[in-house]
Structures are given as structure tokens and as C-alpha cells.
């Protein structure tokens, strides 16, 4: 198979983990006889510094030309520490999602047996947890009307029926392909936007009689993903709730450096780790590349390359079992590995498989 891939390393640790993700893609291409062509483009703080725009037109055109986008992270301390700046790296990420129509963010959450001890949660709660969070990505407060002065600020949380219906359709169909259990997370006891979500979900339920559907307020869901993670199969929720909830689930995997995601919608699909740019670690060879590598596995599987994706996942599991891990998940007394060493180990494993 021939694929054209837009590569967006972004900021902070992004270029370091992206290098490993692309190396794994190349190893897969060599192993299975595929041809992956890459076009690198600017996004985030580096794009602001270079061309004054966090999501330049040239980057958007590269994404539209591509079959898929492999993205790393955006963000820089210069912008994090100055909330008065109007142009921010994250603005580029939101613009990319909106312009590409990436309304469905799919974030799988699963445990690794050899890392259960790295979670702050009890092993008996975690073992066997395996669910997917589907987050609406182009609506809600992140994109609603905003205002701020020295004394007053607001963000509007707007959703329309078509926006809600299309993300719920993705969620119901995902549940149908898994264990046929969907949990709709909202705050319908307080928020009008959530009541619209719940109303539409109730209307759509009869179209999916094989799916068991339940409803949960976000505060309850935030507790239960940590106390009863095995209860869940597929969770669907709005943009802000989904952002917070999926960061919280890093307590289940043991590290945000292990969580990949895909963003799907109207145009080119995008694949990215859920963690941020961690600018404090930039250039130190500390960042865990596994979420980026697992995002590459999701890219492969999206295009029907199931065997290839399975090999990448097998390799990641093998690296963890062999204690080839970056510092945040390494066991005490084991050899130390950095971003480059973990990536190279995985590339070598694929070549020998």
C-alpha cells in the first residue's frame, strides 16, 4: 500500500517522539512492502515563531493532500506563562481540528499487566479494564463565542442537533463493534447543552436495540472511571468533559505516554498521542515515544493494515515486558533507556519479527 502522510512534529518533545514514530512506520513499510511518503509541516509555537500563524495555510494544504496526518504535540512555556497573549500554539490545534472537520476523537484506554504497579489505583480494580472514550472535538466551549476583559469573561457551550447526532452515531456504532455497552456522559441536571445531548441520545437508542445504553453525570463518571474502570466499554461525551476525562484515564494506564488517539471526521484523519508537549523535557531524551508509536499503529489499522498494526502493538508490549522503558515507567534497578533507545529497540524488533 502507498500512503501519503503529513507529519506535524509541533513543539517541545514533539520532534523527538515523532522521529521514533516515523522510524517505526518505515520499519513496517520495509517489513511488509508498503510505501509511505511523508510531508513535514509546521504547527503550534514553532509555526508562530516562524511564520506568525500557529496553523499556516501551507500546513493545512499539506494535511488536505495527505491520506493521514501523524501529529505529535503543541505548546510552549512562553505561551503557558503569559495568558494575555492572543495568538497561542493551542489555537493552531483547534484550527486544524475545525478546518479538517475532525469531530470525533477516539481514545482507547487499556491496561498493561506489567505496568499495573505504576498506577496509583489498586491492581484488583484495574486488571482487565478496556474501554474507549469518544470525545466530540469541534464544538462546545472550545469553539463557542468568547469574551474577556479585566473584570468579566465567558465561554459559550453551544451544540447543534447535527453535531450531537453525528458523534452519537460514531459512539453507538463503536459500541456495536465492541461489547455493546454505551455510556453517555453529560451534566443534564444543570446544563441545557447536556439536556440536548441526552434528549438526542434517547431518540437514537431505538436504532441500536443491541446496544445497552446508560447515562451518567460527568462528576459521577470522573469518579467511576477510577473506581470501576471495568464497568465501561464505550463512553461518549462533549468536548470539555472529554478532554478532562481522558487525561484522568492516564491513571489507569500508568502513564500518559502510553495513550494514543485518532481524530476522524470530514477530511484527512489524524493520529496523535494524548499527552502534551512537555517543554521542560525538550531535548533531554526523556520522553516516552510509545503513545506516538501506538498512534502510528492506529493509523495503520485505520487503512486496513491489521497485521501491521498488530505487530506494532506486539512490539510495544514486548518492549515493556523487557523493561525497555523511559524513566517515568521504568522499574527500580533496571537499565535506563531514553526516547531514542526505546524507539530503536522497537524498530529492531519489527525488523527481526
ABEGO torsion letter per residue (X at the ends): XBBBBBBBAEBEAAAAAAAAAAAAAAAAAAAAGBBBBBBBBBBEAAAAAAAGBABBAAAAAAAAABABBBBBBBEBAAAAABAABABBAAAAAAAAAAAAGBABBBBBBBBBAAAAAABABBAAAABGBBBBBBBBAABEAAABBBBBBAABBBBBBBBBAAAAAAAAAAAAAAAAABAGBBBBBBBAAABAAAAAAAAAAAAAAAABAABBBBBBBAAAAAAAAAABAAABABBBBBAAAAAAAAAAAAAAAGBAAABBBBBBEABBBBBBBABBAGAAABGAGABBAAAAAAAAAAAAAAAGBAAAAAAAAAAAAAAAAAGBBBAAABBBGBBBBBAAAAAAAAAAAAAAX
